[in-house]
Amino acid sequence: MAKQFYTAQDLSELLSVSESKAYGLIRTMNEELQNQGFLVVRGRAPAAYVEKRFFGLSGEDG
């Protein structure tokens, strides 16, 4: 089953960045989502949003 949320460790591996950088990215993405009216989970980023923001993929693209 595919992950619904990425942790800082997941993002660190996926994007080849440090864990502290990954935490900063999660914080930024969660602020963006919160400003759009979504609920967020601290320390986690929705996998679909990460894929959209970094790779330009939507849920339908695969």
Secondary structure, 3 states (H helix, E strand, C coil): CCCCEECHHHHHHHHCCCHHHHHHHHHHHHHHHHHCCCCCCCCCEEHHHHHHHHHCCCCCCC
